[in-house]
Amino acid sequence: MASAEPFSEFGESGEPASAFYSPGVPLDRLRPQPAAAAPSDLLLRMLEPPAVRVRHIPLVDLLRKPYRELGSPDR
Amino acid sequence: MLVVHGGWYGGRLALWGEDVSQDRSPASRGRAASSGAAPGRHPFAASAAALAAALGAGGSGATGEVPGGEGIGGRGVLGEPGTEGSGGLVATVAAVAARAEAAEATIRLPGSASRPLPSPESGLTGSVRGPRISTWAVPVLLLRPDAALALLEALPQPGEEDSGTAPGPQEAPGDGGGTSGDEPGASGDAEEASWEPGLSLRYLAVVAEHARSLARRGRILPQLVEEDGDHAARWRPVLIGADAVAFRDLAAAMPPVCRALPGERPAAEVLEEAMEGLVDGAAREALPERLIVGNRPGRKTALADRWLHALTAPDASLPGARPAEAAALGDALRGWSAAAHELDGPVRAWFRLVEPAGEDDPWKVEFGLAPAVTAGRTDDAGGGGAGGSGSGDADEPDHLTAARIRAGERASWLPERPWEVLRAELARAVRLHPDLHGALRDPEPAVMEVDTARAFSFLRGGAPALAAAGYVVRLPEWAGRQGLGLKLTVRATEGRERAGLSDRVDFRLEAAVGGHTIGEEELSRLAGLRVPLARVGGRWVELDDRQLKAALEVVGRRGGGETTLGEMIREIAAGGEGELPLVAVDADGPLGDLLSGEADRRLTPVPTPRALRGTLRPYQGRGLSWLSFLSGLGLGGVLADDMGLGKTVSALSLLLSERERAAGDAEEAPGPTLLVCPMSLIGNWRKEAARFAPSLRVYVHHGGSRRRDDELPAAVRDADLVITTYGTALRDLGALAALRWERVICDEAQAIKNSAARQSRAVRAIPARTRLALTGTPVENRLSELWSIMEFCNPGLLGPARRFRERYQEPIETRRDEDAVAALRRATGPFVLRRLKTDRSIITDLPEKQEMKVWCTLTPEQAELYTAVVNDMMGRIGGSAGIERRGNVLAAMTKLKQICNHPAHLLRDGSRLAGRSGKLARLEELAGEILAEGDSALVFTQYAEFGALLRPYLAARLDRPVLWLHGGLSRSRREELVERFQRGDEPTLFLLSLKAAGTGLNLTAASHVIHVDRWWNPAVEDQATDRAFRIGQTRNVQVRKFICVDTLEERIDEMIERKRSLAESVVGTGEDWISELSTDQLRELFRLGPGAVS
C-alpha cells in the first residue's frame, strides 16, 4: 500500500494485511548511504551568517568549533 | 512473546505490542469503535506493564489500564529497570524503557469489527474478506527522543544475533537464546525470548540512522521554535540534495501502521516530526558541552544567551521570553534556515579541473551548469561531453559547460538566464573556495587558469567542499587515488617440498607510485618540491609531505634483507607501514602461489582421500589443496564458495586427508576438530559426515544430554569431529577452551560477523592450532564483517579493527576507493577462497541440475507432538481395518508431516512461528542466503495452509518480496504473479502449492528449487522442479529436498533411494502404497529416532 494512499482504500487491490505493517521497500534500501567525506562545518561556511550575537560574539563563531567536532569519531 | 511496533506521536516514540500468547482466536475478540463510540480494546495488545516488563523495565509502576479517548490517554511513569539481563541490548533497552511513560492511545488497523488483523511478525494467522479499517485502543509506552534514539540504535539488524541478549527470534530455534528451551538441562543462562521488534520499529530505527547521520555531518541548524505555548531551543535538520531525496524515499516507504497512531496521518507529517525529534536528540548527544563559557544565564538574561544555553541543556524550553526579542531571534534563525534550503535549487554549478596539456601550459578550472539530480558528487573527467541523463531524457546532456552555453547549446533543464544562475552559484561557491573569486570578474565566467599551487588547493580543499555542498565537480581520474606507497618484493631462498612459516625468504622494500618504483634520490627531489603535485612515472600524483618523510625513513631503515615467510605474510596482511600503504607485491614460491589469486590452481594437488565416500569435483579437489596448504602453514582461512558448491564435503575431505597423511604415526595424528554451526545444521553435518566420511568419529556436543565435566574430555579424545552450536559453545566456553583442538571450524560464519557479539568472542577464545570459516556470504552489509571473520581465522593478522576501518573500510565504503579495494584483496586474498557458481570453470564442473538433501532436526516441541501423534494413531490403526485403517494411516502420515513442517501447521491455532521448527529455521537461513546472492527461488509445499503461514512470516523476516501461488487464486492473479516473478526486478522467493503450480508454469527466473515437504513421488517432484529447470533456463539449478532426520520423512526417503526403480513403479500413485504396510512396518516407519532432536 502506498504511503499516500488513504487507509479507506486498504484491501481494495487485494493486498494482504502484512502490507499494512511493512515498509514499501526493503529496509536495507532506505538506510543512509555512506557519504563522501566533507567537513561537518560546511553548512556554516556555505551560508551568510545570521545577525545573531551572543554576548557580542557572532553566533557562527561560537558554533564553528562544535560543528567541526560533530564529525570526529569520538562523537 | 510480544511483537513491539512503533509510531511517532506528540514528539515521542510510541511503542505498542501484540501479545502473541493472548491471541487464541476465536476467543480473543473485541469490538472496534463504531461511529462516535469509544474505541474497543485491541484484543491481543500487550498491556503497558507487560510491554515494560518484556523490555526489561520492570513494570511495577506502570499505570497500564487508562481509559481510552481520542489520541493519547492518561500517563504514568514506569518503575525502575528489572534485574533480568545484563549488558548488551537487554541492558540498553531496560534502561531506556525505564524512562518511558505509560499511556493509552487509539490506533487505526485493518481487520474485522471484532478483531484487527495481526502483523506478519506475530506469526498469528488471520484473514478477513474485505478488511475494513477500525479504531482500537492500545496501551503504549512513550519515549522522549533521546531515549528513543538509544532504543532504536540498540535494535539488532534482521538476522543479527547477540546471543543471550538479543530478542529471541534472531536466534536459531533453541540455539543460544533458548527460545524453544531445547536444552532442558542447560545451565540457566538461556534467556526466555520476550519480544521482537516489528517492521514499523525497524523502520523507525532506519529513520534514527538518518538523524544521526545528519547530525554527524553537520546538516543541522539551531532554531527557536514554539512548543506547548512557550519557546524552545531545538536543532533542526537541513534536508537538501541527497538528504531531501532520502526523506522523500523514507516517507514513500513508511509502513502504514506507523501513521495510524493516534489516527490516520500523512506519512510526511509523521516522518518530519520523528526526524525533527531524533535529530534534536542526536545533536544534543553529540554536543554535550555548553557552547559558551561563563555564568549560566538567568531569566533576565538576553534571550539569545538563554537560547544558546538551552541548545545543549537537558531542558530546551525558554519560558517567559519577551515577544519582541523572540520574534527578532526567531526571524533571524528562520532566514538562516531558509537560505540553507535555497541552496537546493534545480540547477547547480558544474566544475572541472583540467590538467595542463603541455609542460608549460596552465591548469584550468572550467565552469558550467548541471541539473541538480546529478549534483553532489565528484567524478572523473572521463568523456566530459554530453552524456548520461540528468533529466531522465536520454538525449539530454547531463551538464553544459559555459563554453557550450555561450555557443548557444540548450537543454530543457537550463534556466532562461543561465549566466545569472551561474554567477549566483559561483558567488556562493566562493564562500567555500575563495580562489574562485577571480572568476566573478567575468560577466560570463567560463574558465579560470590556475597555477599548480592553486590547482592543488582546488583538488584538496575546494573540490570536496563543493561536492559536499551539492555542486557537480569533475576531477582527473588519478585524483584521490593512492599516491605514494611501498612495494614489497619477496624471493624464496630455497625450494622445499613443504613450505612452512619459518622458511627463510629474501625481501626488498621500495617506495612506489602504482607499479613505478622510486629510488631514494627521486624521493629526496620530490620531498623538496614546493607544491606537492608532481608528475611521477608519467602520471600526476598528489604527494603528501608526511608520506614522503615516512618513505625516506622506511626505505632507509629496512630496504631489504632476509626474514621468514610468516613475517612476510603478516607484512602483506598488515597492508603497509604507518602512513604508507602497500601498493604492490611481487613474490615467488609458496607466497607467490598464495597471492596469485589462483592459489587453489597453483598449489601442489592433494589427492582425494581414499576414505571419502564420493568423488570430489575438480574445483573441490583444488579447494582441498588450498585448505591443506593453509592448514600445513598453521594459518586459518575462509572458504567462501557460493552455496551449493560443497563446502561441507571439502571440510570433511580435509579431516580425512590429514588423517591419511598421518597414517598410523601417533605423533603426526591430528587432534579433534571442533565444528561450530547454527543448531539447524547439526543434523545436516551429522548426516553428511556419515555419508561422505563414515570413518570419522563424530561426537555431537549439544542438548541436555551432552557430556559435561570429566566426561567431555574423554568424549572429545575419542572423536575426530566434535559438532556443537554457537549457543552451546558460548555456554560451555570454559570446558571447550580447556581442551586441545587441532582446528575450530565456524560454519555459516556470518554468525560471527559482529566481532563484539558474545558468540564471536566465545569462538575466538577457544584455542586451536588452526581455524577455518565456512560461509557463502563473507560480507553481507559491512566490510567490518570480513574483519571479524578474519580475526577469528588469523587473530591479529589484519591489525586492530580501527586500523582496518581507516585503511580499508572507510575508503571503500564511502569513496569506493579502487586502490583500497585492491589493497584489501591483496591483504586477505591468501586467506579467502571464493568460487562463484557463475565462474566459467565452476559451471563446467557442475551438473546443470544439482540435487541435494537438506537434513533438518526437530525442536523438542515438535518431537513431543510427534510422539503423541504416533502413540495415538498407532492405537487407532491397530484397532481398524479396511478403508478405516487406510484412512487412519494416511491421517497419521499427514499429521506427522505437518509436525515436521511446524507445530502450528498441525495445531492450526494461529500461534507464533518463530523458534519452533528446525525446518523453518533452515528454510529461513537458506532463503536468506539465496536472496543475498541475488538469486530467486521456488519453494514448493504440498500444503496450501502451510504456504499461507509461511508467506507473511518469511516476507517479514527476509525483508524481501515473497509471492504465494495457490489453488485459491484466480487465473489472472496467477498470471500476474508469474509475470512479476519472471520479470526478475529483484531477488524473490516464490512459494507455490505443489498441486496448483506443479505443472505448466514457466519459472526460469529461479535458479533454486526447494521442496520444503515431500510428496514422495519422484515424478511429481521432478515435474515441479522442471518449472525452473527447463528451456529458457540459462543457469545451473540447485534443487533441495528437506528431510527431518530420524522421522518418517527420512525412512520413506531411504526406501525410495534403496528401491528407486521399484519405488518409481510402486509409489507412482502417490502415498497410498504406505497404507498397505503392516502395523509393525508402520510402527518402524513412524518411529521417532534418537537423532531427530538436537
Contacts between the chains, C-beta under 8 A, distances in Angstrom:
chain1	res1	chain2	res2	distance
A	1	B	256	5.6
A	2	B	252	7.3
A	3	B	251	6.0
A	3	B	252	5.2
A	3	B	253	6.7
A	3	B	254	4.8
A	3	B	256	7.1
A	3	B	259	7.6
A	3	B	267	3.9
A	4	B	252	7.6
A	4	B	266	7.6
A	4	B	267	6.9
A	5	B	256	8.0
A	6	B	264	7.0
A	7	B	108	5.8
A	7	B	110	7.7
A	7	B	133	4.4
A	7	B	256	6.8
A	7	B	260	7.2
A	7	B	264	5.0
A	8	B	133	6.4
A	10	B	110	5.3
A	10	B	131	6.8
A	10	B	133	6.0
A	10	B	256	7.2
A	11	B	110	6.3
A	11	B	130	6.1
A	11	B	131	4.6
A	11	B	132	7.6
A	14	B	973	7.6
A	16	B	951	7.6
A	16	B	952	6.4
A	17	B	110	5.8
A	17	B	111	7.6
A	17	B	117	3.6
A	17	B	118	7.3
A	17	B	119	7.7
A	17	B	120	7.5
A	17	B	126	7.1
A	17	B	127	7.5
A	17	B	128	8.0
A	17	B	131	6.7
A	17	B	952	7.5
A	18	B	119	7.3
A	18	B	120	3.9
A	18	B	951	7.9
A	18	B	952	4.3
A	18	B	955	5.8
A	18	B	956	6.6
A	19	B	256	7.6
A	20	B	109	7.2
A	20	B	110	5.3
A	20	B	117	7.3
A	20	B	255	7.2
A	20	B	256	4.9
A	20	B	257	5.7
A	21	B	5	7.4
A	21	B	119	4.2
A	21	B	120	6.1
A	21	B	121	7.3
A	21	B	198	6.4
A	21	B	199	5.8
A	21	B	200	6.4
A	21	B	255	5.7
A	21	B	256	7.8
A	21	B	257	5.1
A	21	B	956	7.7
A	22	B	120	6.9
A	22	B	199	5.1
A	22	B	255	5.5
A	22	B	955	6.9
A	22	B	956	6.7
A	23	B	199	6.1
A	23	B	203	5.1
A	23	B	253	4.6
A	23	B	254	6.8
A	23	B	255	5.1
A	24	B	252	6.1
A	24	B	253	3.9
A	24	B	254	7.5
A	24	B	255	7.9
A	25	B	249	7.8
A	25	B	253	4.8
A	26	B	959	4.7
A	26	B	960	5.9
A	27	B	158	7.8
A	27	B	199	7.5
A	27	B	202	5.8
A	27	B	203	6.4
A	27	B	206	5.5
A	27	B	959	5.6
A	28	B	781	7.5
A	28	B	959	6.8
A	29	B	249	7.9
A	30	B	203	7.6
A	30	B	206	5.0
A	30	B	246	7.7
A	30	B	249	6.2
A	30	B	250	5.8
A	30	B	253	5.8
A	31	B	206	5.7
A	31	B	209	6.0
A	32	B	209	5.5
A	32	B	210	5.2
A	32	B	213	4.4
A	32	B	246	6.8
A	33	B	242	7.4
A	34	B	813	4.6
A	34	B	814	4.1
A	35	B	213	7.3
A	35	B	217	6.3
A	35	B	242	7.5
A	35	B	468	7.7
A	35	B	814	6.7
A	36	B	377	7.3
A	36	B	378	6.9
A	36	B	464	6.9
A	36	B	467	6.2
A	36	B	468	6.4
A	36	B	814	6.2
A	36	B	815	6.3
A	37	B	464	6.5
A	37	B	814	6.3
A	37	B	815	7.4
A	38	B	217	6.8
A	38	B	464	6.0
A	38	B	465	6.6
A	38	B	467	7.4
A	38	B	468	2.9
A	38	B	469	7.8
A	39	B	218	7.7
A	39	B	464	7.9
A	39	B	465	6.4
A	39	B	468	7.4
A	40	B	216	6.9
A	40	B	217	5.7
A	40	B	218	3.6
A	41	B	218	5.8
A	42	B	217	8.0
A	42	B	218	6.2
A	42	B	432	7.4
A	42	B	465	6.1
A	42	B	468	5.4
A	42	B	469	6.1
A	43	B	218	5.5
A	43	B	219	6.4
A	43	B	220	7.8
A	43	B	221	6.8
A	43	B	238	6.2
A	43	B	340	6.2
A	44	B	218	7.4
A	45	B	431	6.0
A	45	B	432	5.8
A	45	B	465	7.3
A	46	B	340	7.6
A	46	B	343	6.5
A	46	B	428	6.7
A	46	B	431	5.8
A	46	B	432	6.1
A	46	B	469	5.4
A	47	B	336	6.3
A	47	B	339	5.3
A	47	B	340	5.8
A	47	B	343	7.9
A	47	B	431	7.8
A	48	B	339	6.3
A	49	B	336	7.7
A	50	B	332	4.4
A	50	B	333	6.1
A	50	B	335	6.5
A	50	B	336	4.1
A	51	B	332	5.3
A	52	B	304	5.8
A	52	B	329	6.5
A	52	B	332	5.0
A	52	B	333	6.8
A	53	B	304	6.9
A	54	B	292	6.0
A	54	B	302	7.7
A	54	B	304	4.9
A	54	B	305	5.3
A	54	B	308	4.9
A	55	B	292	6.6
A	55	B	294	7.1
A	55	B	305	6.3
A	57	B	292	7.3
A	59	B	304	7.5
A	59	B	308	7.5
A	62	B	291	5.3
A	62	B	292	5.7
A	62	B	308	6.9
A	63	B	222	7.6
A	63	B	291	6.8
A	66	B	287	5.4
A	66	B	289	7.7
A	66	B	291	6.0
A	67	B	218	4.9
A	70	B	215	6.4
A	70	B	216	5.8
A	70	B	217	7.4
A	70	B	218	5.2
A	70	B	286	5.4
A	70	B	287	7.4
A	71	B	216	5.9
A	71	B	217	6.6
A	71	B	218	6.8
A	75	B	216	7.0
A	75	B	286	4.8
